[in-house]
């Protein structure tokens, strides 16, 4: 499972998502800031934070908590 957290700079919800990821003891994930890429900003700009499993293409959009993350990781 390759995880990516799509987020924005200065995003309070993204900070909350990072806290939930820590509470869920999420395995290693990459952070991608959509502000730096016009295509990603168009796709995720209004939806961030979004956790994506690159292997399956599944996405978990905000709002989510630690329990939702655990369910998402379990597939």
N, C-alpha and C positions, 0 to 999 in steps of 0.2 A: 504494500500500500504506500503510494507516494502522495502525501498530503500537501496542499497549498492553501494558505489563508490569504484571500484577496482582501485588501484593506486600503484605506486612504490615510494620508497624513492628517494629524490633528483630528482624529475621529474618536469621539468618546465611546461610541458603540464598539469600535474596534478594540479599544482598551478593555471593555467588558468582555468581549469575545476572548481576548488573550487570557483573562482571569479564568474564564470558564474552561478553556483548553488546559490550563495548569491544574485546575481542580479535577478535571477528568483524566489527568496524567496521560495526555495525548502523546503518542510517539512523535518523534522528530517531524517537523513540518517546515516548509519554506514559507516565507512571507513575501508577497508580491504587492507592491503599491501601485494601484491602478492609475494614479495621477500621472505616472511617468510614461504611459502608453495609451495613445488615443483609442486604439481598438479595444483594449481592456477597459478603459474608462467608459466607452460606449456600452460595453456588455455588462459591466459590474458597478459602474459609478453610483447608481441609485440604490443598488442592492447590498452593498458592503455592510458588514463583513460577510464573506461567503467562504466556507470550508469546502474544498474540492478534493476528491480522490481521483488523482490523475489516471490511475489504472482502470477504474470502472467508469469514470465520467460523472459519478454521482456527486451531487452538491447538497450542502446543508446551508440554507440561507438564514439570516438573522430574522427573528430572534431565536436563540438557542441557549441552553444551559448545559451544565456538565452531564446531566442525565441524557439529554438529547444527543450529545456528542458520543457518549458511550454506546448508545443504540446505533448511531450512524456508523461507528467503527466496527460494530459487530456485524453489520451488513444486513 
